[in-house]
């Protein structure tokens, strides 16, 4: 039998964080029928961004490796937002779609590798049900100068 997402989180040594308060006029997640759509989640840790700026190679830029970890954190925050309206993480039965935004230096083209941080975490937490459709998009700037932002759509049951 496959472990429940809550057990997988515990096995990974992860705890769902408190859902981040919105920074504008929106809510963190909305349930519509059997799906929950999250707003874009930033990689907040205890209310603060651990890094800011553009992703790329070179001085003054957030490295792709660090951004990969930030995408993982943003995905954990997205799971928390979805779980809050789904009635708990174990009510999430499938990850349907992930959209990852990467604030990119103009020369940076490695957005898919960065967003893999989010995709890999979702697979670790939800197993085969964490495999999803995805977009990885490079953008000029994100809210609060965050290097990454992740939103997810999940099916709940």
C-alpha positions as CSV (number, residue, x, y, z in Angstrom):
1,X,0.0,0.0,0.0
2,X,1.3,3.5,-0.9
3,X,1.9,5.8,2.0
4,X,-0.4,8.8,2.5
5,X,0.9,12.2,1.5
6,X,1.1,13.2,5.2
7,X,3.3,10.2,5.9
8,X,5.5,10.9,2.9
9,X,5.9,14.5,4.2
10,X,6.9,13.2,7.6
11,X,9.3,10.7,6.0
12,X,10.9,13.5,4.1
13,X,11.3,15.5,7.3
14,X,8.9,18.2,6.0
15,X,6.1,20.0,7.8
16,X,3.5,22.0,5.9
17,X,4.1,25.7,6.7
18,X,1.4,28.1,7.6
19,X,-0.3,29.4,4.5
20,X,1.3,32.7,3.5
21,X,-0.9,35.8,3.7
22,X,-1.7,37.3,0.3
23,X,0.4,40.3,-0.7
24,X,-2.5,41.8,-2.7
25,X,-6.3,41.3,-3.4
26,X,-6.6,37.5,-3.8
27,X,-6.8,34.3,-1.7
28,X,-4.1,31.6,-1.5
29,X,-6.3,28.9,-3.0
30,X,-9.8,28.3,-4.3
31,X,-11.8,25.0,-4.6
32,X,-14.0,24.5,-7.6
33,X,-15.7,21.1,-7.6
34,X,-13.1,18.4,-7.4
35,X,-10.2,20.8,-8.0
36,X,-8.2,23.3,-6.0
37,X,-6.3,26.1,-7.8
38,X,-3.6,27.9,-5.9
39,X,-2.5,31.4,-6.4
40,X,1.2,31.8,-7.2
41,X,3.2,30.8,-4.2
42,X,6.6,32.4,-3.4
43,X,9.4,30.5,-1.6
44,X,8.6,32.1,1.8
45,X,10.3,30.5,4.8
46,X,8.8,31.7,8.1
47,X,7.4,34.8,6.3
48,X,10.6,35.9,4.5
49,X,12.2,35.3,1.1
50,X,15.6,33.6,1.6
51,X,16.8,35.1,-1.7
52,X,15.8,37.7,-4.2
53,X,16.8,38.7,-7.7
54,X,17.2,37.2,-11.1
55,X,18.2,33.6,-11.8
56,X,21.3,33.0,-14.0
57,X,25.0,32.4,-14.0
58,X,27.3,35.0,-12.6
59,X,27.9,37.6,-9.9
60,X,24.8,39.1,-8.3
61,X,22.5,36.4,-9.7
62,X,20.7,33.6,-7.9
63,X,22.3,30.3,-9.1
64,X,20.1,27.8,-10.9
65,X,20.9,25.3,-8.1
66,X,19.6,27.7,-5.4
67,X,16.6,28.6,-7.5
68,X,15.8,24.8,-7.9
69,X,15.7,24.7,-4.0
70,X,13.5,27.8,-3.9
71,X,11.1,26.2,-6.4
72,X,10.9,23.2,-4.1
73,X,10.0,25.5,-1.2
74,X,7.4,27.4,-3.2
75,X,5.8,24.0,-4.1
76,X,5.7,23.1,-0.4
77,X,3.9,26.4,0.2
78,X,1.5,25.6,-2.7
79,X,0.8,22.2,-1.2
80,X,0.0,23.9,2.1
81,X,-2.4,26.4,0.4
82,X,-4.2,23.6,-1.5
83,X,-4.4,21.4,1.7
84,X,-5.9,24.3,3.6
85,X,-9.0,24.4,1.4
86,X,-9.1,20.6,0.6
87,X,-9.5,19.6,4.2
88,X,-5.9,18.4,4.6
89,X,-3.1,17.1,2.5
90,X,-4.4,13.5,2.4
91,X,-7.5,14.8,0.5
92,X,-5.3,15.7,-2.4
93,X,-5.6,12.7,-4.7
94,X,-3.7,14.0,-7.8
95,X,-1.5,16.9,-9.0
96,X,-2.9,18.0,-12.3
97,X,-0.9,21.0,-13.4
98,X,2.1,23.0,-12.3
99,X,3.1,26.5,-13.6
100,X,6.5,27.7,-12.5
101,X,7.7,31.2,-13.1
102,X,11.4,32.0,-13.0
103,X,12.7,35.6,-12.8
104,X,15.4,35.2,-15.4
105,X,18.5,37.0,-16.4
106,X,18.1,37.7,-20.2
107,X,20.8,35.1,-21.0
108,X,19.3,32.4,-18.8
109,X,17.4,29.5,-20.5
110,X,17.3,26.9,-17.8
111,X,13.8,27.5,-16.5
112,X,12.8,23.8,-16.8
113,X,15.6,22.7,-14.6
114,X,14.7,25.3,-11.9
115,X,11.0,24.3,-11.9
116,X,12.1,20.7,-11.6
117,X,12.6,21.5,-7.9
118,X,8.8,21.9,-7.6
119,X,8.0,18.9,-9.8
120,X,10.4,16.6,-7.9
121,X,8.9,17.5,-4.5
122,X,5.4,16.9,-5.8
123,X,6.4,13.5,-7.0
124,X,8.1,12.7,-3.7
125,X,5.0,13.7,-1.7
126,X,2.3,12.2,-3.9
127,X,4.1,9.4,-5.8
128,X,2.6,8.5,-9.1
129,X,-0.3,10.9,-8.4
130,X,2.2,13.7,-8.3
131,X,3.2,13.4,-12.0
132,X,1.6,16.4,-13.7
133,X,1.4,18.6,-16.8
134,X,3.7,21.7,-16.5
135,X,4.8,25.0,-17.8
136,X,8.1,26.6,-16.9
137,X,8.2,30.3,-17.8
138,X,10.9,32.9,-17.7
139,X,9.8,36.3,-16.7
140,X,11.4,39.7,-16.2
141,X,10.4,40.2,-12.5
142,X,8.2,38.5,-9.9
143,X,6.5,40.0,-6.8
144,X,8.8,41.1,-4.0
145,X,11.7,40.4,-6.4
146,X,11.3,36.7,-5.8
147,X,13.4,34.4,-8.0
148,X,10.6,31.9,-8.4
149,X,6.8,31.5,-8.1
150,X,4.8,28.2,-8.3
151,X,1.1,27.6,-8.7
152,X,-0.6,24.2,-8.8
153,X,-3.9,22.7,-9.7
154,X,-4.8,19.5,-7.7
155,X,-7.7,17.1,-7.7
156,X,-9.3,16.5,-4.3
157,X,-11.4,13.7,-3.1
